[in-house]
Amino acid sequence: MKLTPRLALLTLSLGILSACSTETRVAPVIDRPAPTASSFRPRPQPAPVPAAEESKPDARGTYTVRRGDTLLKIALDHGQNYRDLVAWNNLADPDDIKVGQVLKVAPSERNGNGVVTSPIAMPGAEKAPAVPKKTEPNGAKKPYSESNLAAKEDNPKAEKVISAGVTAGTTVTANDDEKLSWMWPSDGKIIATFDEGKNKGIDIAGKMGQQVMAAGSGKVMYAGSGIRGYGNLVIVKHSNSLLSAYAHNRTILVKEGQNVTKGQAIAEMGDSDADTVKLHFEIRQQGKPVDPAKFLPSR
């Protein structure tokens, strides 16, 4: 039992001696040259993602379908009847058009049978009476006498002067856009004027059921509610380049293909697809919205 303290003291002494004899290791120091501008290499950047290519302009008389398009909207934007677009593009279903599809939006100069297409004939169009051509020379005036008067009365070929003029109410032809006669489609306060970027026509306030009249003579090319944002819509084609549109109606009074005259009631004012009772009226030339104020008479 007396050996235990000695053994503990011996063990402690050996531990101290062992610790003192352990070699201390120092971390090596390496001299590295400072980086220079020439030696600096930036991290490679990822290749930029190519931007989407801009849509190429459509060839003349064609249109490439874009997202959100409908055949009715395309027809309106190009001043055409949607039924013509169906025929020109051999569409089995007018509602089945796809993004990227190229459509023909203008008639060919010649159709498949080689027949030249002609302008539309407007309702009520009449040819001015032709002035009769002279077949005999007009003799000099003779002095008044009973014998000369009797000779003239006995001559059945005596000429009568015919004055050539335009009959009041004559409808102009399809190629005479500048002579088309226009009127306001309805009475009421103008609550929105034309602004190509925001409003493609003018808005006229009115009462529910108020008459909406054709602003000019023409043919109804569309009557329905298939174009978003227009509600119950009537489109009248006045010539090969001019059409008018009447939107947000409560009731439509005409049918597609029907001829209408200026001032004829074609609809009743309403608020379909609108927040208030109003008539949205547009005039389009070659499918492009134009300011109706340039066509309508001042009031």
C-alpha positions as CSV (number, residue, x, y, z in Angstrom):
1,M,0.0,0.0,0.0
2,K,3.0,2.3,0.6
3,L,4.0,1.9,-3.1
4,T,0.8,3.6,-4.5
5,P,1.8,7.2,-3.9
6,R,5.2,6.6,-5.4
7,L,3.7,5.0,-8.5
8,A,1.4,7.9,-9.0
9,L,4.3,10.4,-8.6
10,L,6.4,8.4,-11.1
11,T,3.6,8.4,-13.7
12,L,3.2,12.1,-13.4
13,S,6.9,12.7,-13.9
14,L,7.0,10.6,-17.0
15,G,4.1,12.6,-18.5
16,I,5.8,15.9,-17.9
17,L,9.1,14.7,-19.5
18,S,7.1,13.4,-22.5
19,A,5.4,16.7,-23.1
20,C,8.6,18.6,-22.9
21,S,10.3,16.4,-25.5
22,T,7.4,16.8,-28.1
23,E,8.6,18.7,-31.2
24,T,6.6,21.9,-32.1
25,R,5.6,22.0,-35.8
26,V,5.2,25.4,-37.5
27,A,2.9,25.9,-40.5
28,P,5.0,26.5,-43.6
29,V,4.8,30.0,-45.1
30,I,4.9,30.3,-48.9
31,D,5.6,33.6,-50.6
32,R,3.0,34.1,-53.5
33,P,3.3,37.0,-55.9
34,A,0.4,39.6,-55.7
35,P,-2.0,39.2,-58.6
36,T,-1.7,41.7,-61.5
37,A,-4.2,43.1,-63.9
38,S,-2.9,40.9,-66.7
39,S,-3.1,37.8,-64.6
40,F,-6.7,38.4,-63.6
41,R,-9.2,36.3,-65.5
42,P,-12.9,37.0,-65.0
43,R,-15.3,34.2,-64.6
44,P,-16.9,33.1,-67.9
45,Q,-20.4,34.4,-68.1
46,P,-23.2,32.2,-69.4
47,A,-24.2,32.7,-73.0
48,P,-27.1,35.1,-73.2
49,V,-30.4,33.7,-74.2
50,P,-31.3,34.9,-77.7
51,A,-34.3,37.2,-77.6
52,A,-37.5,36.1,-79.4
53,E,-37.3,37.1,-83.0
54,E,-39.7,39.8,-84.0
55,S,-42.6,38.7,-86.1
56,K,-41.9,39.3,-89.7
57,P,-44.4,41.6,-91.5
58,D,-47.1,39.7,-93.3
59,A,-47.0,39.4,-97.1
60,R,-49.5,41.6,-98.9
61,G,-53.0,40.2,-98.6
62,T,-52.1,37.8,-95.8
63,Y,-52.2,37.7,-92.0
64,T,-50.5,35.5,-89.4
65,V,-52.7,34.5,-86.6
66,R,-51.6,35.7,-83.2
67,R,-52.6,34.7,-79.6
68,G,-56.1,35.9,-78.7
69,D,-57.2,36.4,-82.4
70,T,-60.6,35.3,-83.6
71,L,-61.7,35.1,-87.2
72,L,-64.3,37.8,-86.6
73,K,-61.7,40.2,-85.2
74,I,-59.3,39.5,-88.0
75,A,-62.1,40.2,-90.5
76,L,-63.0,43.5,-88.8
77,D,-59.4,44.6,-88.7
78,H,-59.0,44.0,-92.4
79,G,-62.4,45.4,-93.5
80,Q,-63.6,42.0,-94.7
81,N,-66.6,39.8,-94.2
82,Y,-65.6,36.8,-92.1
83,R,-67.5,34.5,-94.4
84,D,-65.2,35.6,-97.2
85,L,-62.2,34.7,-95.0
86,V,-63.7,31.2,-94.5
87,A,-64.1,30.8,-98.2
88,W,-60.7,32.2,-99.2
89,N,-58.9,29.9,-96.7
90,N,-61.1,26.8,-97.1
91,L,-61.9,26.7,-93.3
92,A,-64.1,23.9,-92.2
93,D,-64.6,25.5,-88.8
94,P,-64.3,29.3,-88.4
95,D,-63.5,28.9,-84.7
96,D,-60.6,26.6,-85.5
97,I,-57.7,28.8,-86.3
98,K,-54.2,28.3,-84.8
99,V,-51.4,30.7,-83.7
100,G,-48.9,31.0,-86.5
101,Q,-51.5,30.1,-89.2
102,V,-51.3,32.3,-92.3
103,L,-54.6,33.4,-93.6
104,K,-55.6,35.2,-96.8
105,V,-57.3,38.4,-95.9
106,A,-57.8,40.0,-99.3
107,P,-59.3,38.6,-102.5
108,S,-57.1,37.7,-105.4
109,E,-57.2,39.8,-108.5
110,R,-58.4,36.7,-110.2
111,N,-60.2,33.7,-108.7
112,G,-59.5,30.1,-109.4
113,N,-61.6,30.2,-112.6
114,G,-59.6,33.2,-114.0
115,V,-62.5,35.6,-113.5
116,V,-61.6,39.1,-112.4
117,T,-63.4,40.0,-109.2
118,S,-65.5,43.2,-109.3
119,P,-66.4,45.8,-106.7
120,I,-69.5,45.2,-104.6
121,A,-72.7,46.8,-105.9
122,M,-74.3,49.1,-103.4
123,P,-78.1,49.0,-102.8
124,G,-80.1,51.4,-104.9
125,A,-77.2,52.2,-107.2
126,E,-78.5,53.4,-110.6
127,K,-76.8,54.5,-113.7
128,A,-77.3,58.1,-114.8
129,P,-79.4,58.3,-117.9
130,A,-77.2,58.5,-121.0
131,V,-77.5,61.8,-123.0
132,P,-78.7,60.9,-126.5
133,K,-76.2,61.5,-129.2
134,K,-77.1,63.9,-132.1
135,T,-77.7,62.2,-135.4
136,E,-78.4,65.2,-137.4
137,P,-76.8,68.6,-137.6
138,N,-78.6,71.4,-135.8
139,G,-79.6,74.0,-138.4
140,A,-79.4,77.7,-137.9
141,K,-82.3,79.4,-136.1
142,K,-84.9,80.7,-138.6
143,P,-86.8,83.9,-138.1
144,Y,-90.3,83.6,-136.7
145,S,-93.0,83.3,-139.3
146,E,-96.2,81.3,-139.6
147,S,-94.7,79.1,-142.3
148,N,-91.5,78.3,-140.4
149,L,-93.6,77.5,-137.2
150,A,-95.9,75.2,-139.1
151,A,-92.9,73.4,-140.7
152,K,-91.3,72.8,-137.2
153,E,-94.6,71.4,-135.8
154,D,-94.9,69.1,-138.7
155,N,-91.3,67.7,-138.3
156,P,-91.4,64.7,-135.9
157,K,-87.6,64.7,-135.5
158,A,-87.4,68.1,-133.9
159,E,-84.9,67.9,-131.1
160,K,-85.7,68.5,-127.4
161,V,-82.9,69.7,-125.1
162,I,-82.3,67.2,-122.3
163,S,-80.4,68.4,-119.2
164,A,-78.1,65.9,-117.6
165,G,-77.9,65.9,-113.8
166,V,-77.8,63.7,-110.7
167,T,-81.1,62.6,-109.3
168,A,-81.5,63.4,-105.6
169,G,-80.9,60.4,-103.4
170,T,-78.8,58.5,-106.0
171,T,-76.5,56.0,-104.2
172,V,-72.9,56.3,-105.2
173,T,-70.9,53.4,-106.5
174,A,-68.4,51.3,-104.5
175,N,-65.4,53.2,-105.8
176,D,-66.8,56.6,-104.9
177,D,-65.9,56.8,-101.2
178,E,-65.5,60.5,-101.2
179,K,-69.1,61.0,-102.3
180,L,-70.7,58.7,-99.8
181,S,-73.4,60.4,-97.8
182,W,-73.1,60.1,-94.0
183,M,-75.3,60.9,-91.0
184,W,-75.1,60.5,-87.2
185,P,-76.1,57.0,-86.2
186,S,-77.9,58.3,-83.0
187,D,-78.7,61.3,-81.0
188,G,-76.9,61.9,-77.7
189,K,-73.9,63.4,-76.0
190,I,-70.5,62.3,-77.1
191,I,-68.8,60.8,-74.0
192,A,-65.6,59.5,-75.6
193,T,-63.8,60.8,-78.7
194,F,-61.6,59.0,-81.2
195,D,-58.2,58.0,-79.9
196,E,-56.5,55.4,-82.1
197,G,-54.4,54.1,-79.1
198,K,-57.4,53.8,-76.7
199,N,-60.7,54.3,-78.4
200,K,-61.1,53.2,-82.0
201,G,-64.3,55.2,-82.5
202,I,-66.7,57.5,-80.6
203,D,-69.1,56.7,-77.8
204,I,-72.6,58.3,-77.8
205,A,-74.6,58.2,-74.6
206,G,-78.3,57.5,-74.8
207,K,-81.3,55.7,-73.3
208,M,-82.0,51.9,-73.3
209,G,-83.8,51.0,-76.5
210,Q,-83.0,54.2,-78.3
211,Q,-82.8,53.8,-82.1
212,V,-79.5,53.1,-83.7
213,M,-79.5,54.0,-87.4
214,A,-77.2,53.1,-90.3
215,A,-74.9,56.1,-90.9
216,G,-74.9,55.3,-94.6
217,S,-76.3,53.0,-97.2
218,G,-74.7,49.6,-97.5
219,K,-74.9,45.9,-96.8
220,V,-74.9,44.2,-93.4
221,M,-71.7,42.1,-93.3
222,Y,-72.0,41.0,-89.6
223,A,-74.7,41.0,-87.0
224,G,-74.0,39.1,-83.7
225,S,-72.0,39.1,-80.5
226,G,-68.9,37.1,-81.5
227,I,-66.3,39.8,-81.0
228,R,-65.2,40.3,-77.4
229,G,-65.6,43.9,-76.1
230,Y,-68.3,44.9,-78.6
231,G,-71.4,43.2,-77.3
232,N,-74.2,42.9,-79.8
233,L,-72.5,44.3,-82.9
234,V,-73.7,45.3,-86.4
235,I,-71.2,46.0,-89.2
236,V,-72.3,47.6,-92.4
237,K,-70.1,47.7,-95.5
238,H,-70.5,50.8,-97.6
239,S,-67.9,50.2,-100.2
240,N,-64.8,48.0,-100.9
241,S,-62.8,50.1,-98.4
242,L,-65.3,51.6,-96.0
243,L,-67.4,50.0,-93.3
244,S,-69.1,51.2,-90.1
245,A,-69.6,49.4,-86.8
246,Y,-72.3,49.8,-84.1
247,A,-71.5,48.1,-80.8
248,H,-73.2,47.5,-77.3
249,N,-76.7,47.2,-78.7
250,R,-79.6,45.8,-76.7
251,T,-81.3,44.3,-79.8
252,I,-80.2,43.8,-83.4
253,L,-82.9,44.6,-86.0
254,V,-81.1,43.4,-89.2
255,K,-79.6,40.2,-90.6
256,E,-76.3,39.5,-92.3
257,G,-76.5,40.1,-96.1
258,Q,-79.4,42.6,-95.7
259,N,-79.2,45.8,-97.7
260,V,-79.8,48.9,-95.6
261,T,-80.4,52.6,-96.4
262,K,-79.0,55.6,-94.7
263,G,-81.1,56.4,-91.6
264,Q,-82.7,52.9,-91.4
265,A,-83.0,51.6,-87.9
266,I,-80.6,48.7,-87.5
267,A,-80.5,48.2,-83.7
268,E,-81.6,49.4,-80.3
269,M,-79.1,51.0,-78.0
270,G,-78.0,49.0,-74.9
271,D,-75.2,48.1,-72.6
272,S,-74.1,44.7,-73.8
273,D,-70.5,44.1,-72.8
274,A,-70.3,47.7,-71.5
275,D,-70.6,49.4,-68.1
276,T,-73.2,51.9,-69.3
277,V,-75.9,52.4,-72.0
278,K,-74.1,53.8,-75.0
279,L,-73.4,53.4,-78.7
280,H,-69.8,52.7,-79.7
281,F,-69.5,53.8,-83.4
282,E,-66.5,53.2,-85.6
283,I,-65.7,53.9,-89.2
284,R,-62.9,51.8,-90.7
285,Q,-61.1,52.4,-94.0
286,Q,-59.2,49.4,-95.4
287,G,-59.7,47.8,-92.0
288,K,-57.9,50.7,-90.1
289,P,-60.0,52.7,-87.6
290,V,-60.4,56.4,-88.7
291,D,-61.9,59.3,-86.9
292,P,-65.7,59.3,-87.6
293,A,-65.7,63.1,-87.1
294,K,-64.0,63.4,-90.5
295,F,-66.9,61.8,-92.2
296,L,-70.0,62.8,-90.2
297,P,-71.7,66.2,-90.7
298,S,-71.2,68.8,-88.1
299,R,-73.9,69.3,-85.6
